[in-house]
């Protein structure tokens, strides 16, 4: 494996680990927070919303890289590799490898963003359930 690909794998592993940590924290803190405090849930919600907002430029750039990769693939530049190999067009093969690595990073950035969006949705659902439960308890006849 090339040094560059090794670095790419390390970067992707770090991003995946970050996603996993956030999901585990949500799982453990979300259930506990549901029982403890609506303020804690709202605080988590604010942090996730801020992270999504902070990453919006990265996500937009990742979307563009993915669309560009797919458009180039459809246009046939990726399928030209056999011709490039035969004619020793290593600079074109290097450019293709760079593009493929950028595409891989972009897809992982989109996956991380999707995990943040999922976290946001879960927090919103927990808050909505808390509101519904509170309203239901208030309406329940004392008996």
Secondary structure, DSSP 4 states (H G I P E B T S, - for coil): --HHHHHHHHHHHHHHHHHHHHHHHHHHHHHHHHHH-HHHHHHHHHHHHHHHHHTHHHHHHHHHHHHHHHHHHHHTTGGGHHHHHHTT-HHHHHHHHHHHHHHHHHHHHHHHHHHHHHHHHHHHHHHHHHHHHHHHHHHSPP-
